[in-house]
Amino acid sequence: MQITLDLPDDLAFQLGAVQNKLPEILKLGLRELNASPGEGFSGIADILEFLAELPTPDEILALRPTPELQTQISELLEKNRSNGLDADEERLWQSYEYLEHIVRMAKAKAYIKLQSSQV
């Protein structure tokens, strides 16, 4: 199928450099556009909101991923082992890794606070 588009000059310039990847760009863009609110970052916002509420050290140490978030992570791990991840999935995986880093830092600080309060 051939499509003709009128684009702003700056966008046309950017796309000119990657014109051989236009089908992939459109596919990824459509996937992003069609994604339901429950997909992708589901669960991450909940964890960030929880941390923003300044929970107690005990609450932080008890923090676990929701079953839905754990399922998403497990599915990405399995896909990475078998077929590899596409660009969107790789970005999502990196976001999960960063979130895990933040939670680990919070848990480490919570543990230190608990230990210092018990002395």
Residue, then its C-alpha position, 0 to 999 in steps of 0.5 A: m500500500q502506498i500512502t502520501l502524507d503532508l508533514p511539517d518540515d521538521l518531522a519530514f527531516q527527522l523521518g528522512a534519516v530513518q526512511n527505511k524504518l518507516p514501517e517499523i516506526l508506524k507499527l510501534g506508533l500504532r501499538e503505543l496509540n492502541a495500548s490500553p491504560g492497563e498495559g505497559f506501565s501497569g503497576i509501576a505508578d502504584i509503586l511510585e505512588f506508594l513510595a510518594e506517601l512516605p511509608t514506614p520502614d516496615e511498609i517499605l520492607a513488605l512491598r511486593p509487586t502486584p500479581e499483574l506486575q509480576t506476570q508482566i515481568s515474568e512474560l518479558l523475561e521468558k520472551n527475552r530468553s526465547n525470542g528476544l525483546d523488540a524495542d518497546e519491550e526493551r524500553l519497558w524492561q529497562s523501566y522495570e529494572y530502574l523501578e527495581h533499583i529504586v525499590r531496592m534503595a528504599k528497602a535498604k534505607a528502610y532496613i538501616k532505619l529499623q536497625s538504628s531504631q532497635v539499638 
